[in-house]
């Protein structure tokens, strides 16, 4: 559904992108690391508290908490669609 795709990109990916690359990168790594704060911190070479802070910012910006399973799924789909759109794929 094109409208749903566009909505996810406009309401989640774009605000995260505008908030700075650190939020997008942290969210992406956190989700790739099976929602492990410590794993994400190791991959990003930052303290786990930095990951916590950035994930709180993700929640503030989007309204979706990465630690919630349903929200994490929505965030993961929005990231994928946002990246496809940024790469020039039809959105």
Secondary structure, DSSP 8 states (H G I E B T S, - for coil): -HHHHHHHIIIIIHHHHHH-HHHHHHHHHHHHTTT-HHHHHHHHTS-HHHHHHHHHHHHHHHS--TTSHHHHHHHHHHHHHHHHHHTT---
